[in-house]
Amino acid sequence: MNHKLLVLALLLPLCSCGALTYDLSDVPFPVSARPNTELKQEPFELTGKSVLWVHGLAGKDQPDVGALLREHCKDSVGVSDFRVSMGASFHDWLLTHLSLGFVRMKTVRVTGKKLTRQ
């Protein structure tokens, strides 16, 4: 019985999940998850932090993915191979556990390829 409780206690922190919502309607160029081989490509990686305060009762902060894209890719004709992922780094994990879970922090990674004319 004690072993089952120990396994449950160790696996419980791994079950926390998070959702990220973002809006790309204000981005003035096309954004696609498909790769593009016709235009010159420049890979990029942007990061931001997602914070959930007191299990969401005190709100949450999320990076503005559309604003990050507009700022970084303002001179491009589009973005291809677009991906957004969210996960916890060691520092995020440490802060979450030191705050007893009242502050849940995760790193948001936005990757893709900036397209420019050749």
C-alpha positions as CSV (number, residue, x, y, z in Angstrom):
1,M,0.0,0.0,0.0
2,N,2.8,2.4,0.8
3,H,4.4,1.8,-2.6
4,K,1.2,2.8,-4.4
5,L,1.0,6.0,-2.4
6,L,4.6,6.8,-3.1
7,V,4.2,6.2,-6.9
8,L,1.0,8.4,-6.9
9,A,2.8,11.2,-5.0
10,L,5.7,11.1,-7.5
11,L,3.5,11.0,-10.6
12,L,0.9,13.6,-9.5
13,P,3.1,16.7,-10.3
14,L,3.6,15.3,-13.8
15,C,-0.1,15.4,-14.5
16,S,-0.5,19.1,-14.5
17,C,-1.3,20.5,-17.9
18,G,-1.6,23.9,-19.4
19,A,-3.4,25.4,-22.3
20,L,-2.0,28.3,-24.4
21,T,-4.3,30.4,-26.5
22,Y,-3.0,32.9,-29.1
23,D,-4.5,35.0,-31.9
24,L,-2.7,35.5,-35.2
25,S,-5.4,37.5,-36.9
26,D,-3.4,40.8,-36.5
27,V,-0.3,39.4,-38.1
28,P,0.1,41.2,-41.5
29,F,1.7,38.3,-43.3
30,P,0.8,34.7,-43.9
31,V,1.8,32.1,-41.2
32,S,1.8,28.5,-42.1
33,A,2.9,25.2,-40.4
34,R,3.9,23.8,-43.7
35,P,7.5,24.1,-44.9
36,N,8.3,26.4,-47.8
37,T,11.1,25.7,-50.3
38,E,10.5,28.5,-52.8
39,L,11.7,31.5,-50.8
40,K,14.8,32.3,-48.8
41,Q,14.4,31.0,-45.2
42,E,15.8,32.2,-41.9
43,P,15.1,30.0,-38.8
44,F,14.1,31.7,-35.6
45,E,13.1,30.8,-32.0
46,L,11.2,33.2,-29.7
47,T,10.5,32.6,-26.1
48,G,8.1,33.9,-23.5
49,K,6.7,32.9,-20.1
50,S,3.2,31.5,-19.2
51,V,2.3,32.0,-15.6
52,L,-0.7,30.6,-13.8
53,W,-1.3,32.5,-10.5
54,V,-2.9,30.5,-7.6
55,H,-4.3,27.7,-9.8
56,G,-5.8,30.2,-12.1
57,L,-8.0,31.9,-9.4
58,A,-5.8,35.0,-9.5
59,G,-5.4,35.0,-13.3
60,K,-2.8,34.0,-15.7
61,D,-0.2,35.7,-17.9
62,Q,0.5,34.5,-21.4
63,P,2.9,35.8,-24.0
64,D,1.3,37.5,-27.0
65,V,2.4,35.2,-29.8
66,G,1.1,37.5,-32.6
67,A,3.0,40.5,-31.2
68,L,6.2,38.4,-30.9
69,L,5.8,37.4,-34.6
70,R,5.0,40.9,-35.8
71,E,8.0,42.4,-33.9
72,H,10.6,39.7,-35.0
73,C,9.4,39.1,-38.6
74,K,8.3,42.6,-39.6
75,D,10.4,42.7,-42.7
76,S,9.4,39.3,-44.0
77,V,6.8,38.1,-46.5
78,G,5.6,35.3,-44.3
79,V,6.4,32.5,-41.9
80,S,6.6,28.8,-42.6
81,D,7.2,25.7,-40.4
82,F,5.4,27.6,-37.6
83,R,5.3,25.8,-34.2
84,V,4.3,26.8,-30.7
85,S,5.2,24.6,-27.7
86,M,5.0,25.0,-24.0
87,G,7.1,23.2,-21.3
88,A,8.8,23.7,-18.0
89,S,12.6,24.4,-17.8
90,F,14.5,23.6,-14.6
91,H,14.1,27.2,-13.4
92,D,10.3,27.1,-14.1
93,W,10.1,23.8,-12.3
94,L,12.1,25.1,-9.3
95,L,9.9,28.3,-9.0
96,T,6.7,26.3,-9.2
97,H,7.8,24.0,-6.4
98,L,9.3,26.7,-4.2
99,S,6.0,28.5,-4.4
100,L,4.2,25.3,-3.4
101,G,2.4,25.4,-6.8
102,F,0.7,28.7,-6.2
103,V,2.8,30.1,-9.1
104,R,3.1,27.8,-12.1
105,M,5.5,28.9,-14.7
106,K,6.2,27.4,-18.1
107,T,8.3,28.5,-21.0
108,V,6.6,29.1,-24.4
109,R,8.7,28.5,-27.5
110,V,7.7,29.9,-30.9
111,T,9.8,28.5,-33.8
112,G,9.6,28.8,-37.5
113,K,11.3,30.1,-40.6
114,K,11.1,33.7,-41.7
115,L,10.5,34.0,-45.4
116,T,12.2,36.7,-47.5
117,R,12.5,37.3,-51.2
118,Q,15.7,36.0,-52.8
